[in-house]
């Protein structure tokens, strides 16, 4: 019986701890503009430029802390190509972002949260 209670407590605590950690994790938010990017980008903001309502470019500050500005192509006829989707919890970027120079960060943005690629 005690072993069963301990197992229940461990499972319950992991679930609660995950929810608390999720609430404490800063999320990216989406900023859409028809004009141009601001002169100074803010951390944890994914900026998307549109033309006639069609997104064509995204920009963000690298979440690793190196302060590099990352630009992502959203035009389907150009490569590499990313897509941005917005949900109530935050934007999702597909596929992952993998810097080949500088800090060499490799990460995913899902529902506004950064998930670092393993390896």
Secondary structure, 3 states (H helix, E strand, C coil): CHHHHHHHHHHHHHHHHHHHHHHHCCCCEEEEECCCCCCCCCCCEEEEEEECCEEEEEEEECCCCCCCEEEEECCCCCCCCCEEEEECCEEEEEEEEECCCCCCCEEEEECCEEEECCC
